[in-house]
Amino acid sequence: MPSERSFIDRIQRAEEFHIAVTSITPIYTPADARFSLAMLSSAIAAAKATNQAVDEARPPYQDDVADRIAIIKVINPLVTQSLAYVKSNTAWAKRFDAIKDLADKVRGVTPHKDKASSPEPDKKERNRGEQSFVEIAAHLKRYIARLESLSGYAPPDAKISLATFNEHLTTLTDLNQSIPAHAQTLADAIVDRQEAYIGATGLKFVFTGVKTSVKGQYGHTSLPYRSISGIRW
């Protein structure tokens, strides 16, 4: 696929080409109306519009992706902290293993193979792999439910409170829902841009058609044709 810069460069060359053909005398009169200056102007405008559509579609997608990575980086250490808080209360000892299992799923971690069967909560080997963010949200929801089931879970640090975890879950869930939509919008805009540039009737088609028409009208050795022949797609 052409680089982002190449799309801009092609617009600039097409505009330069349009000016050059407009200045030709006698007036350029193509045999095929599809290669008129009006059609060239229209093709340039359409290509510009698709450039803008891609530029507008990209930031929402990129911002949400960055925000989702950021919220995971916030959630993971808080899960570790809350797990340590749970472990610190012997009244919850019977529930600890089940809660730790969910904490590991949220963080996408597994114990070191050479560690004891119950390592410290913050002594983990991170290995998220291809675990999806939707799965992370599902695990976090179950983790919160486990904390809610603990009688008296009310940590003094508000960062690991049930309310805060639920806020983070809502944020992650919302991002999981918005990112696919933004990704599809961006993908559609990129496809539309390709079509506007190199589709059956796109800018390249009109550009090359105009150049051929100039050659046909004035001759390949003519000054009018030589004046535009060096402007390449």
C-alpha positions as CSV (number, residue, x, y, z in Angstrom):
1,M,0.0,0.0,0.0
2,P,1.3,3.5,-0.8
3,S,2.6,5.6,2.1
4,E,0.6,8.4,3.6
5,R,3.0,10.8,2.0
6,S,2.5,9.4,-1.4
7,F,-1.2,10.2,-1.3
8,I,-0.5,13.8,-0.7
9,D,2.3,13.9,-3.4
10,R,-0.1,12.5,-6.0
11,I,-2.7,15.1,-5.2
12,Q,0.0,17.8,-5.6
13,R,1.1,16.3,-9.0
14,A,-2.4,16.0,-10.2
15,E,-3.1,19.7,-9.3
16,E,0.1,20.7,-11.1
17,F,-0.9,18.6,-14.1
18,H,-4.4,20.2,-14.1
19,I,-2.8,23.7,-14.2
20,A,-0.5,22.7,-17.0
21,V,-3.2,21.2,-19.2
22,T,-5.4,24.3,-18.5
23,S,-2.7,26.6,-19.8
24,I,-2.3,24.7,-23.1
25,T,-3.2,26.5,-26.3
26,P,-5.2,25.9,-28.4
27,I,-7.7,24.8,-25.7
28,Y,-7.6,21.1,-24.7
29,T,-10.6,19.3,-26.1
30,P,-10.6,15.6,-25.4
31,A,-12.5,13.1,-27.5
32,D,-13.7,11.3,-24.4
33,A,-15.6,13.4,-21.9
34,R,-14.4,11.2,-19.1
35,F,-11.0,12.9,-19.6
36,S,-12.1,16.5,-19.5
37,L,-10.6,19.0,-17.2
38,A,-13.9,19.0,-15.3
39,M,-13.6,15.3,-14.7
40,L,-10.0,15.7,-13.6
41,S,-11.0,18.4,-11.1
42,S,-13.7,16.2,-9.8
43,A,-11.3,13.2,-9.4
44,I,-8.8,15.4,-7.5
45,A,-11.6,16.7,-5.2
46,A,-12.8,13.1,-4.6
47,A,-9.3,12.0,-3.7
48,K,-8.8,14.9,-1.4
49,A,-12.0,14.1,0.4
50,T,-11.0,10.5,1.0
51,N,-7.6,11.8,2.4
52,Q,-9.5,13.9,4.8
53,A,-11.9,11.0,5.7
54,V,-8.9,8.8,6.6
55,D,-7.3,11.6,8.6
56,E,-10.5,12.1,10.6
57,A,-11.1,8.4,11.2
58,R,-7.6,7.6,12.4
59,P,-7.4,9.6,15.7
60,P,-10.5,8.2,17.4
61,Y,-9.3,4.6,16.8
62,Q,-5.7,5.4,17.8
63,D,-6.8,7.3,20.9
64,D,-9.1,4.5,22.1
65,V,-6.4,1.9,21.6
66,A,-4.0,4.0,23.6
67,D,-6.6,4.6,26.3
68,R,-7.3,0.9,26.5
69,I,-3.6,0.0,27.0
70,A,-3.4,2.8,29.6
71,I,-6.4,1.5,31.6
72,I,-4.9,-2.0,31.7
73,K,-1.7,-0.6,33.1
74,V,-3.8,1.1,35.8
75,I,-5.9,-2.0,36.6
76,N,-3.1,-4.5,36.8
77,P,-1.1,-3.1,39.8
78,L,-4.4,-2.4,41.6
79,V,-5.5,-6.0,41.2
80,T,-2.1,-7.0,42.7
81,Q,-2.5,-4.6,45.6
82,S,-6.1,-5.7,46.3
83,L,-5.0,-9.4,46.2
84,A,-2.3,-8.6,48.8
85,Y,-5.0,-6.8,50.9
86,V,-7.2,-9.9,50.7
87,K,-4.3,-12.2,51.7
88,S,-3.5,-10.0,54.7
89,N,-6.8,-10.8,56.3
90,T,-6.8,-14.4,57.6
91,A,-10.6,-14.3,57.7
92,W,-10.6,-14.6,53.9
93,A,-7.9,-17.3,53.7
94,K,-10.4,-19.9,52.3
95,R,-11.3,-17.6,49.5
96,F,-7.8,-16.5,48.6
97,D,-6.9,-19.2,46.1
98,A,-10.1,-18.6,44.0
99,I,-9.6,-14.9,44.1
100,K,-5.9,-15.2,43.2
101,D,-6.8,-17.4,40.2
102,L,-9.1,-14.7,38.9
103,A,-6.5,-12.0,39.6
104,D,-4.0,-14.0,37.5
105,K,-6.5,-14.2,34.6
106,V,-7.1,-10.4,34.8
107,R,-3.4,-9.7,34.7
108,G,-2.6,-12.5,32.2
109,V,0.1,-13.9,34.5
110,T,1.2,-17.4,35.6
111,P,3.4,-18.3,38.5
112,H,7.1,-19.2,37.8
113,K,7.3,-22.9,37.3
114,D,10.1,-23.2,39.9
115,K,8.1,-21.2,42.5
116,A,6.1,-22.6,45.3
117,S,2.5,-23.3,44.6
118,S,1.4,-20.1,46.4
119,P,3.8,-17.3,45.5
120,E,3.4,-13.8,46.6
121,P,0.8,-11.9,44.6
122,D,3.4,-9.5,43.0
123,K,5.9,-12.3,42.2
124,K,4.6,-13.3,38.8
125,E,5.7,-14.0,35.3
126,R,3.7,-11.9,32.9
127,N,2.5,-13.8,29.9
128,R,-0.7,-12.2,28.4
129,G,0.0,-13.5,24.9
130,E,-3.1,-13.3,22.7
131,Q,-5.5,-12.9,25.5
132,S,-8.2,-10.6,24.3
133,F,-9.2,-7.4,26.0
134,V,-12.8,-8.7,26.1
135,E,-11.6,-11.6,28.1
136,I,-9.8,-9.4,30.4
137,A,-13.0,-7.4,31.1
138,A,-14.9,-10.6,31.7
139,H,-12.2,-11.8,34.2
140,L,-12.2,-8.4,35.9
141,K,-16.0,-8.5,36.3
142,R,-15.7,-11.9,38.0
143,Y,-12.8,-10.7,40.1
144,I,-14.9,-7.8,41.3
145,A,-17.8,-10.2,42.1
146,R,-15.4,-12.3,44.2
147,L,-14.3,-9.2,46.2
148,E,-17.9,-8.2,46.7
149,S,-18.6,-11.6,48.2
150,L,-16.0,-11.0,50.9
151,S,-17.6,-9.9,54.1
152,G,-16.1,-6.6,55.2
153,Y,-14.0,-5.8,52.1
154,A,-13.6,-2.1,52.5
155,P,-9.9,-1.2,52.0
156,P,-8.7,2.1,53.4
157,D,-7.1,2.9,50.0
158,A,-9.9,4.0,47.7
159,K,-7.9,3.0,44.6
160,I,-8.7,-0.7,45.3
161,S,-12.3,-0.1,46.4
162,L,-15.1,-1.9,44.7
163,A,-16.4,1.5,43.4
164,T,-13.0,2.2,41.7
165,F,-12.8,-1.3,40.2
166,N,-16.3,-0.9,38.8
167,E,-15.3,2.4,37.3
168,H,-12.3,0.8,35.6
169,L,-14.4,-2.1,34.4
170,T,-16.9,0.4,32.8
171,T,-14.1,2.2,31.1
172,L,-12.6,-1.0,29.7
173,T,-15.9,-2.3,28.6
174,D,-16.8,0.9,26.8
175,L,-13.4,0.9,25.0
176,N,-13.9,-2.7,24.0
177,Q,-17.2,-1.7,22.3
178,S,-15.9,1.5,20.7
179,I,-12.6,0.3,19.2
180,P,-14.1,-2.2,16.7
181,A,-16.5,0.4,15.4
182,H,-13.6,3.0,15.0
183,A,-11.5,0.3,13.4
184,Q,-14.2,-0.5,10.9
185,T,-14.7,3.2,10.1
186,L,-11.0,3.6,9.5
187,A,-10.8,0.5,7.4
188,D,-13.7,1.6,5.2
189,A,-12.1,5.1,4.8
190,I,-8.9,3.5,3.6
191,V,-10.7,1.3,1.1
192,D,-12.6,4.3,-0.2
193,R,-9.4,6.2,-0.6
194,Q,-7.8,3.4,-2.6
195,E,-10.8,3.4,-4.8
196,A,-10.7,7.1,-5.3
197,Y,-7.0,6.9,-6.3
198,I,-6.7,3.7,-8.3
199,G,-10.2,2.5,-8.8
200,A,-11.8,1.9,-12.2
201,T,-12.7,5.5,-12.6
202,G,-10.4,7.0,-10.0
203,L,-7.8,9.7,-10.1
204,K,-5.2,7.6,-11.8
205,F,-7.6,6.6,-14.5
206,V,-8.5,10.2,-15.3
207,F,-4.9,11.4,-14.9
208,T,-3.5,8.9,-17.4
209,G,-6.5,9.4,-19.7
210,V,-6.0,13.1,-19.9
211,K,-2.3,12.7,-20.7
212,T,-3.1,10.2,-23.5
213,S,-5.8,12.6,-24.8
214,V,-3.3,15.5,-24.9
215,K,-0.9,13.3,-26.9
216,G,-3.7,12.4,-29.2
217,Q,-4.9,16.0,-29.7
218,Y,-1.5,17.7,-30.2
219,G,0.9,14.9,-31.1
220,H,3.6,13.3,-29.1
221,T,6.3,15.7,-30.3
222,S,4.2,18.8,-29.8
223,L,5.0,21.5,-27.3
224,P,1.7,21.1,-25.4
225,Y,2.4,17.4,-24.9
226,R,6.0,17.9,-23.9
227,S,4.9,20.5,-21.4
228,I,2.9,17.9,-19.4
229,S,4.6,14.6,-20.3
230,G,7.1,15.0,-17.4
231,I,4.4,15.2,-14.8
232,R,4.1,11.5,-13.7
233,W,1.5,9.7,-11.7
